[in-house]
Amino acid sequence: MASNLEKALALPWEPLFKTQAVERGLEYARQKRVILEHLSADIVRTVCRGSSLENYTQTLLFKDPERTRNFIVGKCTCPVRNNCKHCAAALFFMQDPENSPGILAAVDGESVARRPKVVEQKPKLPERLEKNIKPEPRLILASFEYSAYEPRNGKMQRHIQHRAALAFRYRESYVSGVPAPGRGGDILWNLPDETLRMRRHPAREGEYRKQLQELGFRIATRQSKALPDSAGEMFELPTDKAWLSFILDELPRLRAEGWQIEMSEDFGFDVTPVDDWYAVVDDEPERDWFDLELGIIVNGERLSLLPILINLLRTHPELMTPSGIAKRRDDEQLLVQLNHFTQRGGVPIQVALPYGRLKPVLATLGDFYWREDGNNAIRLSTADATRLRQLDDLPLVWQGGDRLRQFSERLVNIKDVRGEVPEGLNATLRPYQLEGLSWMQAVRELEVGGVLADDMGLGKTLQTLAHLLLEKQAGRLDRPALVVMPTSLIPNWMDEAKHFTPQLNVLALFGTQRHQDFKHLQEYDLILTTYALLPRDVDVLSQQLLHVLVLDEAQYIKNPNSKAAQAARQLNARQRLCLSGTPLENHLGELWSLFHFLMPGWLGDAKQFNSNYRTPIEKLGNEQRLEHLNARIKPFLLRRTKEQVATELPPKTEIVHWVELNDTQRDVYETMRLAMDKKVRDEITRKGVGRSQIIILEALLKLRQVCCDLRLVNSEPVNPRQSSSGKLDSLMEMLEELFAENRKILLFSQFTSMLELIEAELKQRGIAYSLLTGKTRDRRVPVQDFQSGKHSIFLISLKAGGTGLNLTAADTVIHYDPWWNPAAENQATDRAYRIGQDKPVFVYKMIARGTVEEKIQHLQQEKAALAAGVLDGRQAGDWKLQDEDIAALFAPLPVVAKKVKR
């Protein structure tokens, strides 16, 4: 059976040594510098004459190559110590055809020892002086690790010393130190026919020594076992950072200048150069995910960075924290051991990775390198293709991923896409609204979800309807679109769809009779339902394939465990959209809930999201994690505030905010309407219209009070378990959103008693306010509190606040119960909209659907003079009420409409 020595010599052993050691070892073997001292089946000892004429002893241990990659371990008494050029020379000696037969025969015969060759005495050779041999600098680099007791903490502390030994080569001899005067520094070298005496050049040696010192080296004053004294003059650098910088930046220049550089196997900064960086993307068009591998090429071998980084995270977590990485300069280097990652084995290697390259790589890998294990690649959602953009500035060898990189380009520039306005849209889109429409089209094309988070009043409904109309005209609306909203918004959506997009067939899936429409859902372009009804109807709606699913006022699903949120996630749609002026009200978990609906898993599960984002951002104020979260959601969230689009807005934007009476209000309203209708008609019959003004105004006043709040009328008791006002509930919801947008609000009401009820609601919610009514004695205090920003809302009675106020801090006006005279209403609005106002002003008129409020609004538009005459108490000749006007004012409430089909 072949011995370990025979097996080893039959294999290529050169990869176990450094290239320079192999080359010099071959040269020494050819010069016959090796003598065999001891031989066995596993161990060989040789003596090799070094370059300074000093003899070094090598001990070669041979192991079974079938069991280990390091099948030869070479030890030497030279400064390099391990697998040096002398050990390589010994191996070449044993492989020499002149020597190998005898060596192998000796091993087979179990010969154990040979005596050193006896050198014959030769006569003294003639001597020749040589003065012109120039010194060549040699630098040997080595490290030594040891432990020492640390008195400060009472523990053993690990230390590593690094040394550089400087010597000078004259022909084949090496010397160091400053030579003694005269002939004491000459070097003798025995040649075959003569002895050569070489004169040293102290001045030139001094220049090399000075060059080292200019690079930051200083003379090492403390002893170290890193190198023997015979290696040369000892130098050191002050820090590990300085050592690494020298190796990467200065050492190649020294080599180019002719310096001979040798490194011991244990030198801590022996860095193998990185040949290149690469990226491999494995994706298929039909998949919604792709695999990404990022790595480096070292000695022609590809090494994935993911397992390397995970290992670093385990062994040196302080190096891999986001905050720690962010503090590093781009030109700083991270030393990484690759012993466990190379396929070839052999000599352990390490590389230096610049933080300037690591930062975009880590940003691309995101949080995955914290949790992936045992893989060379990470699996990402297709929407994660934006991460690839962070690699654009790196010189990478790409394999695959062209389609994804193009997708990434479009996703990053998603807001720059400009689309077309659908034909027949009954509206002129402002530039920012066209941008919103284009964005909806783009996320649909890219098959991802999105949040349209425009401020209240900027037209989220209009943009969505325009998007649906474009989808219909393109032939893609072959399934219904479904919009889920608060109950109070159903009429508003129906009105805006009727006005802006009459081409859409709309179904309001609302009311007790809605079950009759379940079988006909596919016939409609747009279905409207509510958050309250969605959980009840989810079994039916989840079976209906949808083209677009929209959640209006999407903050309603901010609790992911609510029934509405769970039901919404069960619906099947090609595209999901959220509309919300306040996607984040209290904490980041609400934002997670929205994205959990839009793109499940995009922000991880709830536990991962809390660990990766909520805790670092909300509790620790970590700016890096906040920046990371913003970058992650940026393509999928379009947010425009009124300040951002102020130049595109008219100075004053008027918006009718429709309100639905609750059931109790409807009952009281109908009872009172019937009584008032009879009373008014009887009075008109007796006295005529002109002399019946007081009765008409009294009737209208009572009905208006019912619309405001049942507590304003004393005819019916209010059930404490039920809301007394659908309008007040709607106001509180509106204020919550407006406060989230940092709006400054003027709220007008004709009824001071209504302002008292609103006060109570604000106090219950802990909201500070200013108040101005006829009872206010010092008007300056509430005005100053509001103008200075101390309070965000100012409650004003229409009569007290109609004149004499300059409230330019306000940017929002709400008319809780509109005044029937438009001039008086405008006069109140102008408390905010006047000279000195530098912001667009939004004016909201709260109108109860189907009530006398809506009827008077129509009269304002159609018969402004008539309405003003009635309500201002003008002379009879100024106006005339026709029978149809009386009928309209006192018409019964309409049955809640459920569908509009065109």
Number of C-alpha atoms within 10 A of each C-alpha: 5 11 16 21 26 19 15 20 16 10 10 8 17 14 13 21 21 17 12 12 20 24 15 16 24 18 16 23 22 14 11 12 18 26 18 21 18 17 21 22 21 17 18 22 21 23 23 26 17 18 14 16 14 12 16 18 22 28 21 24 18 23 21 17 15 10 8 11 15 16 21 25 15 25 19 22 16 22 22 24 21 21 24 27 29 35 31 28 29 29 25 22 24 22 16 13 10 10 12 16 13 12 19 21 11 17 19 15 11 12 15 14 14 11 9 12 9 6 6 6 6 6 6 9 13 11 15 12 13 13 11 10 13 16 21 17 23 24 23 22 28 25 20 16 15 11 11 10 11 11 9 6 8 8 11 12 12 11 10 14 17 26 26 28 25 25 26 24 19 21 14 10 18 23 23 20 16 14 14 10 8 8 12 10 18 20 18 16 18 13 11 6 10 13 16 18 17 22 21 25 19 15 10 14 21 13 11 20 20 14 13 19 15 10 12 15 21 17 16 16 9 7 12 17 14 22 24 15 14 16 21 21 21 28 21 22 20 11 10 14 13 14 20 22 16 18 16 17 11 13 15 13 13 16 12 9 10 11 17 17 17 21 20 19 20 18 21 21 23 22 17 15 15 16 12 15 20 19 19 18 22 15 19 13 10 6 9 12 17 21 17 22 20 24 22 21 16 19 12 10 13 18 21 21 22 26 20 18 18 20 17 16 16 11 11 12 12 13 14 18 12 16 14 11 17 13 9 16 11 14 12 14 20 16 15 16 16 16 14 12 16 15 10 12 16 18 14 17 20 18 19 20 17 16 20 16 17 18 18 19 20 21 16 21 21 13 15 17 20 15 7 15 14 8 11 17 25 17 18 17 14 20 23 17 23 22 21 22 15 14 17 11 9 14 11 16 15 13 12 14 20 12 14 22 18 15 17 21 15 18 23 17 13 21 19 13 15 16 16 12 17 19 11 13 18 16 12 10 17 14 13 18 22 19 21 28 28 23 26 29 21 21 21 20 10 17 15 20 24 26 26 25 22 24 21 19 17 21 15 20 16 21 21 21 21 29 22 26 25 22 20 18 12 10 9 11 19 15 20 25 26 28 22 25 23 17 16 20 21 24 19 16 19 18 15 15 22 18 13 18 22 18 17 19 18 26 25 24 25 20 13 8 9 15 12 9 16 13 10 9 20 17 16 20 24 27 22 23 24 21 23 14 17 21 18 13 16 18 13 14 20 16 11 18 18 24 22 23 24 24 26 23 20 26 22 20 23 22 17 20 11 12 15 22 23 17 20 22 18 15 20 17 19 15 21 26 27 25 22 22 27 22 28 17 17 11 11 18 19 20 21 27 24 26 22 19 23 24 19 14 15 18 20 16 14 16 10 13 18 18 13 18 21 23 15 16 19 13 9 10 12 16 12 15 19 17 11 16 17 12 13 18 16 15 22 25 20 19 17 18 15 21 12 11 15 14 11 14 19 12 15 16 14 14 13 13 23 21 24 23 23 17 14 17 21 17 13 18 24 17 12 17 23 13 12 20 20 12 15 22 19 13 17 17 11 11 11 12 21 17 14 18 19 14 17 22 15 13 20 20 13 17 22 20 17 22 30 26 20 21 17 17 16 8 10 11 11 15 9 7 6 10 17 24 21 22 25 22 15 19 18 15 11 14 16 13 21 19 16 16 17 10 21 23 27 26 22 30 22 18 18 20 14 21 21 13 14 17 18 12 15 16 11 9 10 9 13 13 18 19 21 24 19 13 10 12 9 9 16 11 14 19 19 14 16 23 18 11 12 13 18 22 25 24 23 24 22 26 17 19 21 18 13 9 15 18 23 20 23 25 22 23 26 24 23 22 23 22 22 20 19 17 11 17 17 14 15 27 26 20 22 27 27 14 10 11 17 13 21 22 27 26 24 20 19 23 25 22 21 18 26 24 22 17 18 23 19 14 19 17 11 11 14 16 15 17 22 21 19 22 16 11 12 14 11 15 8 13 17 14 13 10 10 9 14 15 12 17 20 21 18 17 15 9 8 14 14 20 17 16 15 10
